[in-house]
Amino acid sequence: MTTRALPITLLPPWLLRMLRPAPIPADWTRACAASIGVGLPQVAGLLTGRIDEAVLASVGALCASFSDLTGSYGYRLRRVGLAAILGALGFAAGAAAPGPWWAAAIVLAVAVPSVLSSRMGDLWSSGGAHMLTFCVVATGQRSALPLGAQVWWFFAGELLVLAIIAATWPLRGTAPARGAVAAVFDATLRMFDAESPITARQNLTKALDNAHDVLVSGGSMSRSRVRDRLYLVYTYATPIVEASVSLAHSGKQPPERAREALRELARCMRTGDLPPPYRPGSDESPLVRALDRGIADLVAAFRRAKLPPVSGDHRERFRLTFGRSTWAQVCRMLLCLALAEGIGLAAGMDEPYWMALTVALVLKPNSGSVFARTVLRAVGTVIGVLVASALIALVPTGWLLLPFIVALAAKLPEALSRHYGLFTAVMTALVLLQMSQSAQFFPAARLVDTVVGCAIVLAGGFLLRPLHRGPALPSRFADAVEAVSEYVSQSLAGVRHGRQALRRRTYRQLADLRAALQQELMNPATAATAESWWPAVIVLERVVDAATEKAVRNDAQDLQKAQRLVSTMRSTTRQLRTTPGSPADFRDDLDRIYARIAEPTP
């Protein structure tokens, strides 16, 4: 047994994190939407003989399936709807290219708004990525259909998936992130009544580990306010779990008020409702007091995080969040795409778009370590090409190949959520099988194109590494805290002149900080360090939102109180620059500052 485990234990931790799929449960509504959306056009095409139209609709359905992530019903509709519109616009731009040189120019032009959209929120980031991806795909399409017909059939496939998602209203379920966090409180309650305390504590540990994996590994895209709130709850749950374990170990039972509060927290995590304020009792037991304090702190933090966003806040973030790191990503994308298109044109390749497609997918903003994605993309493509080659060689095209296309489409949503390498393998095999239905296709050539594309990404990444790297997270965080303290000072003091420009600069700096955090969070080598900073960044953003709300409502603040808050933030900045401490300590300081800013003015 020891010798079998030895090769795995010798692997570095960052490599294990990169290779290990996230333990996220399958979402059957997404699997059904993808399989029906991709398979139904293929069936219609085989029945009517209109294979070109069927392939275009199937590719459009694939575009919509890429953007469908597990979440609330409204969130899924908005995300897929925006991705469908922007994906169709990108496809139309790529299909309209009259020649290869024009195609390269159009791809480079579309790349700029695609990267910039990554700073406009999760929905726009996804839509912008699809716009570039399917613009590149369209440049490689060889269809005899008119341009209008190509775009229409592509958009029809997207609308089909959107309609299937809309039809899942009766089957909508709790998102895995909500259920995973709620399971922590359920497991805590069961521990008090369990016959086997050891087994109950082990189940509680599993619930905590699963919640961590779902929140961190599952959030490979841009982070949402809902996921941020759930992660804050997860971090605040630690004192509750520690006090509960201590109570169970001592053989004591918590008071009924604590049990009811834990049940209410589990329900609110699943539904998104606001829990009522928690009032601790007057128990003498230190363990019960610790449990009461933990529940009260968690409920208070969750209620503050659930405050509605300030009017105009998202408009400011939408318009003006393009900092230095954003333009560095634009330059890197343009350089690598230009190299890919240039090599394809210089070599006279028949289908050079696959190299540019590799660049677009690997360099997609807000998606983590470029090195990790490049390696996983290469490995996944090799596996996908081998699978597709075997199927094309052994199974005739047409009806016999259709079940394999549907099966791969059903697997695609789960692979997208769990692991980028697995997703690449499934996507590569699926696209190759789709294309083989309408024309003779050579999968081995796609493998060479992918390897060249990955080499371009690595070379371009190293060329722009000094521009893109930036300072370490503590230094970035110190700069952001300093900018926020200046903005808070003007907002609470009622200063109007120059406050709007300062607000725009502050939001821009926070956007750069969030982008740097996301990149480090998805990098297996730095994920643990970045994760420790994540809660503090979330609270820092809430501090700015609360200060903006005070300024918008013209709430007069006590000048001495404002000065004390700003002084505390500047002291935090000095500590970060000189003797960086625990990110949790800074999170607690910022949380207290946020609570004092957000409290109603008497």
Secondary structure, 3 states (H helix, E strand, C coil): CHHHHHHHHCCCHHHHHHHCCCCCCCCHHHHHHHHHHHHHHHHHHHHHCCHHHHHHHHHHHHHHHHHCCCCCHHHHHHHHHHHHHHHHHHHHHHHCCCCHHHHHHHHHHHHHHHHHHHHCCHHHHHHHHHHHHHHHHHHCCCCCCCHHHHHHHHHHHHHHHHHHHHCCHHHCCCCHHHHHHHHHHHHHHHHHHCCCHHHHHHHHHHHHHHHHHHHHHCCCCCCCHHHHHHHHHHHHHHHHHHHHHHHHHHCCCCCHHHHHHHHHHHHHHHHCCCCCCCCCCCCCCHHHHHHHHHHHHHHHHHHHHCCCCCCCHHHHHHHCCCCHHHHHHHHHHHHHHHHHHHHHHHHCCCCCHHHHHHHHHHCCCCCCCHHHHHHHHHHHHHHHHHHHHHHHHHCCCCCCCHHHHHHHHHHHHHHHHHCHHHHHHHHHHHHHHHHHCCCCCCHHHHHHHHHHHHHHHHHHHHHCHHHHHCCCHHHHHHHHHHHHHHHHHHHHHCCCCCHHHHHHHHHHHHHHHHHHHHHHHCCCCCHHHHHHHHHHHHHHHHHHHHHHHHHHHCCCCCHHHHHHHHHHHHHHHHHHHHCCCCHHHHHHHHHHHHHHHHCCCC
